[in-house]
Amino acid sequence: MTTYLDSSVHQQVAVLFDAGTMVSLGDGTLIERFATRRDEAAFAALVERYGPIVLRVCRATLRDEHEAHDACSGVANGSSHD
């Protein structure tokens, strides 16, 4: 019998495994996986890869830390929708 905890642990291990395997994939592959399968691990890998760059651009453009973080979040949130 599978318990909720077993299921939760299984999901967490799967997410960690997926994240580890995403590191070696190229941007095009990650974009394709997210666009066609809504693969959250692929999207997370892209955010991990490019989030700091987007935040730097937002900081330089807006010159306000709070607004820069809001804009950076908006970019990620907007990218994750259809």
Secondary structure as UniProt FT lines:
FT   HELIX           4..22
FT   TURN            23..24
FT   HELIX           27..37
FT   HELIX           40..62
FT   HELIX           65..79
//
